[in-house]
Amino acid sequence: MKNNYKMKTENLNFYYGDFKALDDITLDFKECQVTALIGPSGCGKSTFLRCLNRMNDLIPISRVEGKILLDKEDIYDPSLDVVMLRRRVGMVFQKPNPFPKTIFENTAYGLRVNGVKDKTFIQEKVENSLKNAALWDEVKDRLNDSALGLSGGQQQRLCIARALAVEPEIVLMDEPASALDPIATQKIEDLIHELKKQYTIIIVTHSMQQAARVSDMTAFFYMGRLIETDETDTLFTRPRLKQTEDYITGRFG
Ligand SMILES: Nc1ncnc2c1ncn2[C@@H]1O[C@H](COP(=O)(O)OP(=O)(O)OP(=O)(O)O)[C@@H](O)[C@H]1O
């Protein structure tokens, strides 16, 4: 039987030392949908996102309780291969972070790390990933130039191409457009619309307008708790809780 979710958290708690940053979060993400995580600064959105591909493992004082399922598999199961998890659940960060390498090598990076040697395969993947990230036409004649010479918006699309090259199933995006100008932001938003045909996307955004434009579902966090989640149209027009209404109408946060 097919799951009705691609990924799911069950009663997730997360601690930085004694500080409980996430409190009892149960939330699911459906395949090929975009889910936006919104809420005031410090409410735990990025912490939650980073739990989903175990990026928080790198923080020594951190501790997780509860379950996170990818399909039916618990991603915190000791037998799980974390490198494989991060291949399946890719991530794009707030600030574009290309490596000081060529555009081609940035895109091919994950394939090389995963031991792929076939040159033709790598070339095809690089081209496809750059096309999927809506960057190919702008860079196809300078694939061997440094990625650091690209504009901020181009660098961010390159980081998206790099994430796509290893064929993830889920793409996590932590405020992917917050460092970009309105035109570059629009390109990333258009891209998200295209990508959701193939990928499950979870995006943290500070912009409620952006959440309303790009997402199918929205989850509102406040002080480490999931307050309300619903279809985006419903959450923004008919929130069930006063706290959500106050936030989306700008009365706090
Ligand atoms: N490495 C860390 N060590 C200790 N506390 C942390 C760490 N990272 C985040 N926190 C704390 O956890 C809480 C949640 O932070 P988080 O960055 O997840 O919030 P956020 O909603 O993404 O905020 P913002 O919108 O400002 O990015 C905050 O109180 C923050 O200070």
The ligand as an ORCA input file, in Angstrom:
! r2SCAN-3c Opt
* xyz 0 1
  N      23.532     25.543     17.608
  C      22.669     26.002     18.532
  N      22.971     25.901     19.850
  C      22.098     26.337     20.798
  N      20.882     26.889     20.532
  C      20.532     27.013     19.248
  C      21.405     26.579     18.191
  N      20.776     26.822     16.991
  C      19.583     27.389     17.304
  N      19.440     27.504     18.651
  C      18.267     28.054     19.364
  O      17.134     27.258     19.018
  C      15.984     28.083     18.824
  C      15.434     27.853     17.437
  O      16.365     28.350     16.480
  P      16.132     28.200     14.908
  O      17.342     28.755     14.230
  O      15.726     26.824     14.596
  O      14.876     29.168     14.693
  P      14.280     29.772     13.362
  O      12.802     29.772     13.517
  O      14.833     29.078     12.170
  O      14.834     31.263     13.434
  P      15.199     32.292     12.268
  O      13.905     32.538     11.537
  O      15.671     33.509     12.998
  O      16.254     31.668     11.405
  C      16.432     29.517     19.080
  O      16.112     29.853     20.411
  C      17.933     29.460     18.887
  O      18.593     30.429     19.668
*
